[in-house]
Amino acid sequence: MNKGITILIDSSGSMDGEPLCRAHQMVCDIIFAYHNLMQKSLWVCKDWIHMILYNSNLNEVISHHELAYIRKEKPRGIDLTMGMIQPPFFEFCGHGPKCLGKAIEYVINGYHGDILLIITKGTPSDIFCFNSLIGKCQIAYKKILVLHGNFAKKVAYEKLTKNIYPWDSFDSVEIVKNMFDMDDTLKRKVLENPPRIIELTI
């Protein structure tokens, strides 16, 4: 696969306390689900993650780091083990406006990837800047997802993507499969290598 995922996490005033803690837990759950799915499939993966907290400022908490690593247990063996990145604890004190447009402008100019994930519970404070960057963002990223904690405000993101999920029904496995098109990949693998039918005569 070898895909890059950029995660933008709202750390503005509306995310102060429990919401920012919840955002951190969702990121941990996504990484854990990714790790488990990769481990079960035994695909060799070099997917990377870039994570930024945004309010009026930008804070890079993870910069271009592998989502998982693989190593052989034995020099000549085929047994594999995988480890996963542990996201650092955020400062659970949100403050300031949610300048998502500023964050998007930063990442599309320096960190092109395949997937963009936005975690928020509000509308961008710099809405005009945000709207002006929608087209460029859709060119820079093949897939864009939003996890939204206040679904009544999701309308601000509907021009950006159709993949908008409420926090209340958050499913980390579903999110990871959507991000990395895992269901489609599994279907292709089955079509390329259909199960063999063995006829037994008794």
N, C-alpha and C positions, 0 to 999 in steps of 0.2 A: 504494500500500500504506500508507505512512505509519504504521509500527509502531514501538513502543518496546521495546527489549531491555535487560533488566537482567542483568548477569553478576556472580555472587558467586563469588569465588575463595578457596578455603581457603589460609590462610597460617600455619597452626598448626605445631607442632613436627614433626608427621609429614610435612609438606610441605617441610622444610628441604632446601636444595640442589637436586638434580636434579629432584625432583617439581615444585617451584615453577617451575623453568626450563621444564619440559615444559608446565606449565599456560600459561605465557606464550606458548610456541610455538603451542599449540592455539588460543589467542585470536587470534594473528596469522594463522594459517591460516584460521580462520573468517572474519575480516574480508577477507582476500584472496579467498577463495572467493565471498563475498557481492559484492565489487567486480566480479569477473570475470563472475558470473552477471547482475548488473545491467547491465554494459556490453554483454553479448551481447544482452540482451533490449531494451535502450534504454528501459526503463520509467523514468518520472520518479519518483524515490524521495526521500522525506524521512524515512527511518527514522533513529531516534536510538539511542544507546547510553549506558548508565550502568554503571560498573564499580566494584566494591568488593572490597577484600581484607578477609577477616575472620579473626580469631583471638579473643582476649579483647577486642580493640578492633576498630574499623571504620576503614578507610582508603579514602577515595574517590579513586581514581586517574583516573577519567574521569567527569565530571558532565554528563549530558544533552548529548551532542555528536553531531552528524550522523555517521552511518556512512560516508556518501559525499557528495560534492558534485558538482554538474553545472554546467557553464558552456558557453556557445556560443563556438565558435572564431571565428565571423564575425558581425558585427552583424546581417546579414540572412540568414545561412546556417542550415543545419540540422545542421551537424556539431557533435557534442557530445563533450566530454572529461569524464572523471570522475577524481576523486581520492579517496583513502581515508584515514581516520584511522590514525595510527600509535600503537598503545598504548605507553605508556612502559615502560621496563624496571622490573620489580619488584625490591624488595629480596629477593634469593634466600636469605634467612635466616628460615626459619619458626620460630615460637616460640609457646608458650602453648597453651591449649585451643582447640578449634574450636567457637566459639559461633555456630552457624548460626541457631539460633532467634532470637538477638539481631539478627543481620543481616536475617533475613526480617521481623521485627517493624519494623525501621527502614525497609525499602524499601516495605512495604505501607502504611505510614503516610505516606510522603512521595513515593514514586516509582512510582505505578501505571503499568503498561505493558501490553504484550500478551504478552511472552515473558520467562520467567525461565530463565536457564541457570546451573546450579551446577557448579563444578569442584572435586572433592575426591578423597580416597583413604581416607576413614574414616567413622566414625559421629559425629554431632553430640555434643559434650560436654554441651550443655544439652538433652538428648534430651526431657525433659518439656516444656520451653518450645517446642521444635521441634514436637513432636506436637500441642501445643495450638493451634498456628498453621496446621496443615495446611489446615483448612477455609477460613480467611480467605485463605490464599495461593492456593488454587484459585479463589476468587472474584475475587481481585485480578488474576490472570494467566490469560489464555486458554490458554496453552501453557507447560508446565514441562518442562525437560530436565535430566538429570544426566549429566555425564561423570565416571565413577568409575574411579580407579586401582587399586582393590582390590575386584574384583567379588564376593568372598566377603562383603563388608560392605554390599552394595547393598540388603539387606533393609530397612534403616532408612528407605529412600526409596520403597519400593514403595507405601505408602499415599499418598504425595505425587504420584507420576506413574508411568506405564508406560514413559515415554521415558527409559530408563537405558542408557547406552552405555559399554562398557569402553574404556579408553585404548588397549589393544592393537590394537583394530580401528577406531581413530578415522578417520573419513572426513569431512573438512571440508565437502565438497560435499553429502553426504547430510545432515549436520547442518543446514546452511543451508536446504536444500530443505524439510526437516521443519519448521524454525522458522517459515519464511515461507510454508508451503503452496504452494511454487512449482509442483510437479507438478500440483496441482489447478487453479491459476491458468492454467497453460499449456493444460490440457485445456479449460477454459472459453473461453479465447481462440480455440481451434481450433473449438469448437462454435459460437461466435458468428460467426466468420469462416471457414467451411470453405473449403478450397482449391477453386479453380475448375477444372472439367474442360473442356478444350478439345478438340473433335473436329476432326480433320484429315482431309480427303478428298484422296487422292493419285490 
